[in-house]
Amino acid sequence: MGKDAPFPGSWQRAILPMLLLAELSSSPAHGYALSKSLQERGFGPIKGATLYPALSKLEAAGYVDTRWEEGQGGPGRKVYGLSAAGRAELGRQRDSFDKLAALVQSTGT
């Protein structure tokens, strides 16, 4: 764990897709806004080399839709939105995560 990261990098990479889907469940966003929102919520900093491949995989799987937004005085940016398949996948991932969390909580008690 780095000094700014509250979780080991392997945990961040494993949970990032679900967190991105969860962030997009409320509204579409571009990558930088997603990263900032997760960081503000306590996830820790997310490098672009981790964020954008995760978003690309979600897009390739059909879990997010994308569109280009014109930039105001700068370059355009890709905006990600949750697809119907992504909403269903988010539900499945949350169920699996809840089971994992329950297992961790019950272990050793």
Legacy VTK file of the C-alpha trace (Angstrom):
# vtk DataFile Version 3.0
C-alpha trace
ASCII
DATASET POLYDATA
POINTS 109 float
0.000 0.000 0.000
1.249 3.450 -0.863
0.949 6.311 1.568
-2.065 7.741 -0.307
-3.725 4.412 -1.124
-6.033 3.020 1.555
-6.002 -0.435 -0.068
-3.349 -2.629 -1.702
-3.005 -2.079 -5.448
-4.270 -5.586 -6.207
-7.493 -4.821 -4.304
-7.892 -1.543 -6.168
-7.523 -3.233 -9.542
-9.954 -6.003 -8.567
-12.716 -3.752 -7.238
-12.300 -0.839 -9.664
-14.657 -2.183 -12.382
-17.512 -2.572 -9.892
-16.887 0.880 -8.447
-16.853 2.419 -11.929
-20.178 0.758 -12.736
-21.575 2.002 -9.415
-20.391 5.559 -10.118
-21.989 5.455 -13.549
-25.290 4.175 -12.127
-26.140 7.698 -10.999
-25.062 9.623 -14.105
-22.707 9.527 -17.095
-19.204 10.916 -16.556
-15.810 11.250 -18.191
-12.777 9.386 -16.871
-11.246 12.230 -14.885
-14.551 12.914 -13.084
-14.895 9.222 -12.242
-11.384 9.123 -10.836
-11.911 12.282 -8.767
-15.249 11.086 -7.402
-13.817 7.753 -6.288
-10.819 9.478 -4.735
-13.078 11.904 -2.835
-15.069 8.934 -1.517
-11.882 7.413 -0.071
-10.746 4.969 -2.747
-7.388 6.651 -3.149
-5.717 8.006 -6.270
-6.257 6.109 -9.507
-3.619 6.312 -12.203
-4.753 6.749 -15.782
-2.825 3.591 -16.660
-5.246 1.719 -14.372
-8.448 3.700 -14.970
-8.650 3.820 -18.756
-7.912 0.132 -19.417
-10.643 -0.744 -16.883
-13.094 1.562 -18.665
-12.084 0.093 -22.046
-12.772 -3.428 -20.777
-16.182 -2.375 -19.460
-16.943 -0.794 -22.828
-15.780 -3.880 -24.751
-17.998 -6.068 -22.535
-21.007 -3.868 -23.346
-21.397 -2.648 -19.756
-20.857 1.003 -20.622
-21.833 3.121 -23.582
-19.692 6.030 -24.722
-20.133 9.308 -26.529
-17.833 12.201 -27.335
-18.457 15.561 -25.715
-17.103 18.735 -27.264
-14.461 20.440 -25.177
-14.930 24.026 -24.031
-11.714 25.653 -25.135
-9.899 22.316 -25.114
-10.052 18.859 -26.603
-13.206 16.781 -26.551
-13.575 13.957 -24.079
-15.163 10.562 -23.923
-18.193 10.318 -21.647
-19.151 6.937 -20.213
-22.672 5.871 -19.320
-24.037 2.683 -17.780
-25.806 0.372 -20.240
-28.666 -1.974 -19.327
-26.172 -4.856 -19.382
-23.897 -2.839 -17.096
-26.722 -2.256 -14.617
-27.375 -6.007 -14.504
-23.644 -6.735 -14.138
-23.396 -4.217 -11.305
-26.161 -6.096 -9.491
-24.328 -9.402 -9.938
-21.026 -7.934 -8.776
-22.625 -6.341 -5.714
-24.206 -9.678 -4.780
-20.833 -11.435 -5.123
-19.093 -8.714 -3.137
-21.689 -8.960 -0.354
-21.060 -12.707 -0.135
-17.296 -12.140 -0.020
-17.625 -9.462 2.669
-19.849 -11.765 4.761
-17.280 -14.559 4.426
-14.449 -12.266 5.526
-16.489 -10.973 8.457
-17.424 -14.478 9.621
-13.943 -15.950 9.326
-12.158 -16.353 12.637
-15.154 -15.447 14.812
LINES 1 110
109 0 1 2 3 4 5 6 7 8 9 10 11 12 13 14 15 16 17 18 19 20 21 22 23 24 25 26 27 28 29 30 31 32 33 34 35 36 37 38 39 40 41 42 43 44 45 46 47 48 49 50 51 52 53 54 55 56 57 58 59 60 61 62 63 64 65 66 67 68 69 70 71 72 73 74 75 76 77 78 79 80 81 82 83 84 85 86 87 88 89 90 91 92 93 94 95 96 97 98 99 100 101 102 103 104 105 106 107 108
